[in-house]
Amino acid sequence: MGTKGRNGPEILQTVRVQIVTRFLKLKRLLSYLIDIQLDKASTLLNPVLDLSLRNGRFYLTTANAVYSYGDLYDNFLKAFQSMDLPKNGLGDILVLGFGMGSVPYMLEQVFHQKFDCTGVEADAKIVEWANDYLMPNFSNKVKLVHADASDFIVESSSLFDLIAIDLFLDDVVPDQFSKMVFLQKVQKRMKENGILLFNRLADTAVALEETKAFYETNFKKLFPQAQFLEAGGNWIIANKPIFKT
């Protein structure tokens, strides 16, 4: 009776999700003692890709970078801690470079925000992992799209209250995402009074100079009231003054 109206693949998928969820609960507990590797892969975009559990959080890494670490993904955590987040919820948010969903995860779990989230991720393997391990855990509406951020931002007609950009290949922001034309396309997807947060590296002298040049040469030309927050080895760059000083 309980399976009436459902076909075989749907039932198998439901059972699979239940099994994965039960095993994850045990592995989460163990991950407070040791890192638990869930999977690893080599893709065209990320030749080295590792998904583990660390301290109960999904820990997604490449050879030289951390892509996701739940609410311990410090750069965006510090940014949200420095903002006056709305008490009635963030509305519609877009995450370009979704990874394992650190941005919506911390907004939901730490800051207790209500929102509808669209996540865009270019690496098919990361999309697969996110769908398998992460997506069933959200209480807010979160939709994950497998697409290149440049293509999505052109093809989408939706507008967003918050756009978070976290676009890296290993420890490099691809050049296309630093160009004015990309920023202009992102601006068109922002609602009036919308917030844009752009995560950039600043952990070496070279990375810091590149980020400063991007900020002064391109970002501030489009957003003259721009502000940045130093977050460890990163800058979080905002389109307007939103960080507490």
N, C-alpha and C positions, 0 to 999 in steps of 0.2 A: 504493500500500500504506500509506503514511504517513498518509493521510486517511481510512482505513476507519473507519466508524462515526461520522464527524463530518459534520454538515450544512453547507450553504453559508454561512449566517451565522456559524457558529462559526469556520470557516476564514478568512473575511474579517476577523473580529475579531482572530484570532491574527496575521494578516499586518499588520493596522493597528497593533497593539501593537508588533510588531517594527520597523516603519518609524518610528513615533514615538520608540521607544527609541534607534534609531540617530541620528536627527536631534538628539535631546536631548543626546547625548554631545558632538556638535560644538558645540551652542549653549552647553552648560555651560562648555566651554573658553573660548569667546568672551566669556562673561559676566564673566570675570575682568578683561576689558579695558573693556567697556561693558555697560550693562544691555540685555538682550535681551527685548523684549516678546513674550510668547507669545499673549496674548489680552486682550481688554477687553470689558466688558459693562455694561449698566445694568439692574438688577433692581428689583423692588418693595422688597426689603429693603435693597439697596445701590445707589443711583442711579449711583454711580461705583465701578467695580470693575476693578482692573487686575492681571493676572498676568504677572510677568516673571521672568527669571533674573538674579540678582545674586550675584556671587562664587560661582557654582556652586550657589546655593540658590534654591528657589522663594520669590519675594518677592510676597506678596499684599497689596495696599493698597486703601484707599478714599480718599475726598477728604481725610480728616484723620487717618487711622490706619493702622498696619501690623498686619495680621491674622496674617501668618505670615512667617517668615524662617529656616526650617530651624533649625540649631543656634545661629544668631546671634539668635534671638528671646530677648533678654536677660533678660526678667523671669523666665520659667520656668527658663532656664539658670542664673541666679543662685540660684534656689530649690533646684534639684537639687544644685548645687555645695555648698549649705549644709546638705544633709541626709546622713545616713548611710543610703544606699540599701542594701537587702538584697543579700547576695552570691548568694543562691539565686534571685533574680528577684522582680519586683514582683507577680506573680500576675495578677489580673484588674483592668484599669484602664478607666476611663470618662472620655472627654474630651467635655465639653459645650461646643460651639463649636469644631469640629474644624479649620476652615480648610483649610490645606494641610498639616496634620499635623505641625506643629513639635514638639508634645509627644512623640508616639511616635517621631518621627525622632531627636530628640536623646537620648531614653532608649536607643534602639537603637544609634545611631552613636557617641555620645560616652560614655555611661555603661555600654554593653554589657550592658543589662538584658534579661532574658527575661520575656515577658508575653503575655497575650491582651488586645487592646485593642478596645473598642467606641467608635467616634467618632460623635457626633451633630452634624449640620449642617443648619441651616434653609434656607439659600440653595441652590436647585436648581443654579444655575450653578456654585457652588463645588464641589458634589458631583460635577457633571459633570467639572470640571477635575481634581479629586482622583482620580477613577476613571481618567481618561485619562492623566495624567502621573505620579501618585504611587504609587498602590496596588500596582502590580507590583513596586516596589522594596523593599518590606519583607520581612525574613526572619521576623519574628514574625507571629503571626496578628493581622490588623487588619481589622475589619469596620466599614464606614461606613453609617450610617443617615441617610436624609433625613427629618428630623422637627424639630418645635419642641422645645426642651429641656424645657419645662414639660409637654408631652404625653408625651414619652418617659419622664420620671421617674415619671409616674403609671402608665403602662401597663406598664413593665418590671417583671419579678419577679426580675431578677438582682441579685446583691450583688457589691460591688467592693472591692478592697483599696486602690485609689487612685482618687479622683475629682478631676479637674482641671476647673475652671470658667473658661472664657475667652469669656464671652458679651458681645458688643458689637454695636451698630449704629453704624457709623462710630466715633466716639470717646465713645459713651454706653452705659452699662449700662442696658438697659431696666428700668423700675421693677419689673416683675413678678419679676425675679430678685433684687431686694433685699429682698423681703418675707419675713417669718418663715415663712409657709406654704410657700414654695418651699424654704427651707432645711430645714424639717421633712421635706419629701418627699425631699430629697436625703439626709438623715440615714438614712432608712429603707432606702436603697439601699447603705449602707455596711456592710461586714463588721465584726465585732468587731475593735477595734484598727485599723480602717481610717483612711486619711489623706484629708483634704479640703484642696484648695488652691484658693483663689478669687482670681483676678486682678482688681484694681481700679485705676483711674486715680488718680494723685496728682500730676499734672504742673502743675496750677495751684492757686491758693489755693482756688478754689471746689471743684475736684475733690477736693482734700485734705480739706476740711471735710466733704464728702459721704461720703467713704470713712471718715473717722474716726467720723462719726455712724452709718454702717452697722455698723462694727466694734463700737462701744460699745453701740448700742441694740438691734441684732438678733443679730449673730453671737455676741457673748460671752454673751448670755442663753441661747443654745442650747448653746454650747460654752464653758463658763466658763474652760477652760484654754487658750483661743485664744492664738495668737501671730502676729505679722506680721513680714514682712521687707521693708525698703525696697529696691526694685529699680529704680533710676533714677527715672523718672517714674511708677512703679507701686508698689502694695503687693501682695505675695502673702500672703494671709491663710490661716493653717492652723488646723485644729480643735484642735490640741494642740501643745505645745512640741516641735518637730522641727528647728528651725533652730539651727545652731551659733552660739554667741555669743562 
